[in-house]
Amino acid sequence: MQNKTPEEQKSSVLKSLAIVGFIGLIIVVSWLGMQLVQVLPTAINSLASLADSVYNHTPVEVKTASNKSSVNVDEAYTISWDVPKPVGTFALSYACTPGLAVDIRIDGEIKALNCDTNYNLGSVSAADIVAKSERERFTDFIYTIDFIKTGNTTPAGSGTGRVSIVNPAIEESATETPDTPVTKPEVTLPTTPTTPEEPTIPPTPTKPVVTPKPVAPTYVQEYVYGIPTSNPSGFTDLGTRHLGTGMIIGGRFVLATTIDNDGQGAVQFEVKNIGTKTSAAWNYTVRLPNGEIYNAPMQTPLAPQERLTATIGFSIPNTTGVKSYTVAVSVSSDAKLANNSFSTNVPVGE
């Protein structure tokens, strides 16, 4: 075996130490890599949470606007707002004011809003509003739009706006000064009473006696219809009653307690089926205050609760005083005959 020189022995030792150091370095690097793999996800999650926390707590500016600054009650107007870059939804609320009522319309749906209550509007950027003010002529509609980021429950930003609601039906109240005393005007009374002059009463003109010309009777009938239902097994009961007396003026009936003999008189009465079955054809006879007798033609059957109102005009008798007229109704199979006729007095004056 060949002996090595001291230099060769020294070089061999250094090479051995280098190999051992390199192997140790590899072991240390491998251990550090394993530790880094275990720690790195936690660090990344912490950084992500920190970034998300900073993002969620960054204030968001919400700018609101209205297309009208002043509107009348029941007049629609639109409020709008800017949509920030973060994803989220909007909520609307308005301040309570006595007499103020507010409706909102979104996507064609109209909803009444309660004051001091948040309403989720979704991701829209505008809403139509209709407001009413019932107490004051001028009322402010003060509203707030909140922006809530997705996943959050508290607003990230808010914006407010104001619209004046005018009720033209309420007049502006005059400015009053309650502390200013009211001075009553002085009234000077006369010391010596004056005797009023007696009014001159013009003489009553003498009414000329006019002999009225005979006037042909005027017959007017008015039917009043309901929605009756006839019972075939029921009964018919026609009843008549006096409605009033008066004058025919301008082709129309005018009620009067006393008929003036200078014009054309008129009487008005009613015939009604108060039974449960439609009547047969019927007619009536009227003895007028001037003594004439009017025989009506056959009338259309009356259904239950259906009635006819008849107005008959006549010439005034030459004499004045209390006259009378009589109405008699005739129909077959009438269950009650006592109410088929009546007679009443008619005062006739000058």
Long-range contacts (C-beta under 8 A, 24 or more apart in sequence): 55-86, 56-149, 56-152, 56-156, 58-156, 59-156, 59-157, 60-84, 60-86, 60-147, 60-149, 60-156, 60-157, 61-157, 61-159, 62-145, 62-146, 62-147, 62-157, 62-158, 62-159, 63-159, 64-143, 64-145, 64-159, 64-160, 64-161, 65-161, 66-161, 66-163, 68-163, 69-163, 69-164, 70-163, 70-164, 70-166, 71-131, 71-163, 71-164, 71-165, 71-166, 72-165, 72-166, 72-167, 72-168, 73-131, 73-132, 73-133, 73-165, 73-166, 73-167, 73-168, 74-130, 74-132, 75-130, 76-105, 76-128, 76-129, 76-130, 77-128, 77-129, 77-163, 78-126, 78-127, 78-128, 78-129, 79-126, 79-127, 79-129, 79-143, 79-145, 79-161, 79-163, 80-125, 80-126, 80-127, 81-125, 81-126, 81-145, 81-159, 82-125, 83-123, 83-125, 84-147, 84-157, 86-147, 86-149, 86-150, 86-156, 87-149, 87-150, 88-123, 88-147, 88-148, 88-149, 88-150, 88-152, 88-156, 89-120, 89-121, 89-122, 89-123, 89-147, 89-148, 89-150, 90-120, 90-121, 90-122, 90-123, 90-124, 90-125, 90-145, 90-146, 90-147, 90-148, 91-118, 91-119, 91-120, 91-121, 91-145, 91-146, 91-148, 91-155, 92-118, 92-119, 92-121, 92-127, 92-143, 92-144, 92-145, 92-146, 93-117, 93-118, 93-119, 93-143, 93-144, 93-146, 94-141, 94-142, 94-143, 94-144, 95-142, 95-143, 97-139, 97-140, 97-141, 97-142, 98-135, 99-133, 99-134, 99-135, 99-136, 99-139, 100-131, 100-132, 100-133, 100-139, 100-141, 100-165, 101-131, 101-132, 101-134, 102-129, 102-130, 102-131, 102-132, 102-141, 103-129, 103-130, 103-131, 104-128, 104-129, 105-129, 105-130, 118-146, 129-163, 131-163, 131-165, 132-165, 132-167, 133-165, 133-166, 133-167, 134-167, 135-170, 136-167, 136-170, 137-166, 137-167, 137-168, 137-170, 137-171, 137-172, 138-164, 138-165, 138-166, 138-167, 139-164, 139-165, 139-167, 140-164, 140-165, 141-165, 207-350, 210-262, 211-318, 212-261, 212-262, 212-315, 212-316, 212-318, 214-315, 215-264, 215-313, 215-314, 215-315, 216-315, 217-288, 217-292, 217-294, 217-312, 217-313, 217-314, 217-315, 218-248, 218-264, 218-266, 218-312, 218-313, 218-314, 219-294, 219-296, 219-310, 219-312, 219-313, 220-253, 220-310, 220-311, 220-312, 220-313, 221-308, 221-309, 221-310, 221-311, 222-308, 222-309, 222-310, 222-311, 223-300, 223-308, 223-309, 224-306, 224-307, 224-308, 224-309, 225-306, 226-303, 226-305, 226-306, 228-273, 228-278, 228-303, 228-304, 228-305, 228-306, 229-303, 229-304, 230-276, 230-277, 230-278, 230-303, 230-304, 231-276, 231-277, 231-304, 232-277, 233-277, 234-275, 234-276, 234-277, 234-304, 235-275, 235-276, 235-277, 235-335, 236-273, 236-275, 236-277, 236-278, 236-279, 236-280, 236-331, 236-333, 236-334, 236-335, 237-273, 237-274, 237-275, 237-334, 237-335, 237-336, 237-339, 238-271, 238-272, 238-273, 238-274, 238-275, 238-279, 238-282, 238-302, 238-329, 238-331, 238-334, 238-339, 238-340, 239-271, 239-272, 239-274, 239-329, 239-336, 239-339, 239-340, 240-269, 240-270, 240-271, 240-272, 240-284, 240-327, 240-329, 240-339, 240-340, 240-341, 240-342, 241-269, 241-270, 241-272, 241-339, 241-342, 242-267, 242-268, 242-269, 242-327, 242-342, 242-344, 243-268, 243-269, 243-270, 243-309, 244-268, 245-346, 248-313, 253-311, 253-313, 257-347, 258-347, 258-348, 258-349, 259-289, 259-316, 259-346, 259-347, 259-348, 259-349, 260-316, 260-349, 260-350, 261-316, 261-317, 261-318, 261-320, 261-348, 261-349, 261-350, 262-316, 262-350, 263-316, 264-313, 264-314, 264-315, 264-316, 265-289, 265-290, 265-313, 265-314, 265-315, 265-316, 265-346, 265-348, 266-311, 266-312, 266-313, 266-314, 267-311, 267-312, 267-314, 267-325, 267-346, 268-309, 268-310, 268-311, 268-312, 269-309, 269-310, 269-327, 269-342, 270-307, 270-308, 270-309, 270-310, 271-299, 271-302, 271-307, 271-308, 271-310, 271-329, 272-302, 272-305, 272-306, 272-307, 272-308, 273-302, 273-303, 273-304, 273-305, 273-306, 273-307, 274-304, 274-305, 275-304, 275-335, 276-304, 277-304, 278-302, 278-303, 278-304, 279-331, 279-333, 279-334, 280-331, 280-332, 280-333, 281-331, 282-329, 282-330, 282-331, 282-332, 283-329, 283-330, 283-331, 284-310, 284-327, 284-328, 284-329, 284-330, 285-327, 285-328, 285-330, 286-312, 286-325, 286-326, 286-327, 287-325, 287-326, 288-312, 288-314, 288-325, 289-314, 289-317, 289-323, 289-324, 289-325, 289-346, 289-348, 290-314, 290-315, 290-316, 290-317, 290-323, 291-317, 316-348, 317-348, 319-348, 320-348, 320-349, 320-350, 321-347, 321-348, 322-346, 322-347, 322-348, 323-347, 323-348
